[in-house]
Amino acid sequence: MSIEENKKAARRFNEEPWNENKLAVLDELTAPAYRLNGSGGIEALITIYHFANGKIVDDRYESSGPSLYDQLLGA
């Protein structure tokens, strides 16, 4: 891989999955065995990041009571 190809891959890795939530690009940019502390891999880490920052909204996690954040802080 040339320096320019490496730069392009690094930009895509930072932009597409993290900012645009395009997780499919990770198959192209990472080795098949790439994992972070378990079987979920980088996809799980990015999904958790998006969910925690409100970029993913899922009705299954909504409740009428206090949020998990408030429960953990004792608010």
Phi, psi and chi 1 to 4 in degrees:
 res  aa     phi    psi   chi1   chi2   chi3   chi4
   1 MET       -  135.6 -135.0 -178.9 -150.0      -
   2 SER   -78.1  169.0   70.9      -      -      -
   3 ILE   -60.8  -41.8  -67.7  174.2      -      -
   4 GLU   -66.2  -38.4  -71.4  -55.7  -45.7      -
   5 GLU   -66.1  -38.8  -70.7  171.5  -37.0      -
   6 ASN   -63.1  -42.4  -78.0  -23.0      -      -
   7 LYS   -62.4  -43.5  -73.4  179.8 -178.9  179.1
   8 LYS   -63.5  -43.4 -177.6  178.7  177.8 -176.4
   9 ALA   -62.9  -42.0      -      -      -      -
  10 ALA   -64.5  -41.4      -      -      -      -
  11 ARG   -62.4  -44.6  -80.3 -171.1 -152.2  101.9
  12 ARG   -62.9  -40.9  -72.4 -174.8   68.6 -157.6
  13 PHE   -62.4  -37.5 -178.4   82.7      -      -
  14 ASN   -80.7  -34.1  -74.1  -49.0      -      -
  15 GLU   -86.8  -54.9 -176.0   64.6   29.1      -
  16 GLU   -68.6  -54.3  -66.7 -178.8   32.6      -
  17 PRO   -73.0  -41.0    6.1   -4.5      -      -
  18 TRP   -77.7  -43.5  -68.9   97.9      -      -
  19 ASN   -95.3  -30.9  -64.7  -27.7      -      -
  20 GLU  -109.3   -0.7  -61.0  172.1   14.0      -
  21 ASN    57.1   36.1 -160.8   23.2      -      -
  22 LYS   -97.0   85.3  -66.1 -179.7 -179.2  177.1
  23 LEU   -73.8  -23.0  -59.7 -179.6      -      -
  24 ALA   -61.4  -28.0      -      -      -      -
  25 VAL   -65.5  -20.9   74.5      -      -      -
  26 LEU   -64.7  -31.8  -66.0  170.4      -      -
  27 ASP   -61.5  -34.4  -68.5  -24.8      -      -
  28 GLU   -79.2  -33.1 -177.1 -178.3  -25.6      -
  29 LEU   -97.7  -13.1  -62.1  174.7      -      -
  30 THR  -122.2  159.4   60.3      -      -      -
  31 ALA   -69.2  149.3      -      -      -      -
  32 PRO   -58.1  -31.8  -22.4   30.7      -      -
  33 ALA   -90.5    7.8      -      -      -      -
  34 TYR   -68.0  119.6 -174.7   65.8      -      -
  35 ARG  -140.5  152.9  -65.7  -75.6  179.1 -102.5
  36 LEU  -120.0  104.8  -67.3  175.8      -      -
  37 ASN    47.1   50.2  -63.1  -32.4      -      -
  38 GLY   139.8 -169.1      -      -      -      -
  39 SER   -88.3  -10.2   61.0      -      -      -
  40 GLY   -73.8  -31.9      -      -      -      -
  41 GLY    69.4 -167.7      -      -      -      -
  42 ILE   -64.4  -30.5 -171.2   74.0      -      -
  43 GLU   -59.7  -43.0  -66.3   93.5  -13.7      -
  44 ALA   -64.2  -42.6      -      -      -      -
  45 LEU   -60.5  -45.6  175.5   67.9      -      -
  46 ILE   -67.9  -39.3  -66.5  172.1      -      -
  47 THR   -62.5  -44.1  -59.8      -      -      -
  48 ILE   -61.4  -42.0  -69.2  166.9      -      -
  49 TYR   -59.0  -48.5  166.9   80.8      -      -
  50 HIS   -64.6  -41.7  -74.3  -60.4      -      -
  51 PHE   -64.3  -44.9 -172.7   78.0      -      -
  52 ALA   -66.0  -27.8      -      -      -      -
  53 ASN   -97.7   12.9  -72.4  -67.8      -      -
  54 GLY    75.5   12.2      -      -      -      -
  55 LYS   -82.9  -17.4  -66.2 -179.2  179.7 -178.7
  56 ILE  -120.1  124.8  -64.3  174.9      -      -
  57 VAL  -117.4  127.8  177.1      -      -      -
  58 ASP  -133.0  120.8 -167.7  -33.5      -      -
  59 ASP   -59.9  -24.3  -66.8  -23.5      -      -
  60 ARG   -63.6  -21.3  -67.1  176.0  -64.5  171.7
  61 TYR  -102.7    7.1  -60.8  101.8      -      -
  62 GLU   -90.3  145.5  -58.6 -139.4    1.4      -
  63 SER  -142.3  166.6   70.5      -      -      -
  64 SER   -87.6  -11.7   58.1      -      -      -
  65 GLY   -90.4 -168.7      -      -      -      -
  66 PRO   -65.3  151.7   14.7  -19.9      -      -
  67 SER   -69.8  161.3   69.3      -      -      -
  68 LEU   -59.0  -38.7  177.3   60.2      -      -
  69 TYR   -59.0  -46.7  179.7   78.4      -      -
  70 ASP   -65.3  -37.5  -70.4  -22.0      -      -
  71 GLN   -64.1  -41.7  -68.2  174.9   39.6      -
  72 LEU   -67.3  -34.4  -69.0  172.7      -      -
  73 LEU   -85.4   -8.4  -67.8  178.3      -      -
  74 GLY    75.9   23.4      -      -      -      -
  75 ALA   -81.1      -      -      -      -      -
